[in-house]
Amino acid sequence: MDEFTRGILEATGNYSALKIYEYVRDFQSKRLHSPSLREIAEKCNISKSTAQRQAKNLISHGYLESDEGKHRSLRLTEKRSHQ
């Protein structure tokens, strides 16, 4: 496990957040938009409410950002997107 991954786990306290971060990163590297919460939930094998809660967790720790109220607006923060 690399230092960046450990940092996400230490900051968020769970693997669901890490899985979400990695999925958003990989999804955006292949497409020009962000995944929906439903897509995140299905891919990470978690409920939509858990996906939403953990996305907010990642936002609060500076790993993701989003435009409040907009669909498909999750994105990596500039300081984290190098990974």
Secondary structure as UniProt FT lines:
FT   HELIX           3..12
FT   HELIX           15..30
FT   HELIX           37..44
FT   HELIX           48..60
FT   TURN            61..62
FT   STRAND          64..65
FT   TURN            68..69
FT   TURN            71..72
FT   STRAND          75..76
FT   TURN            78..82
//
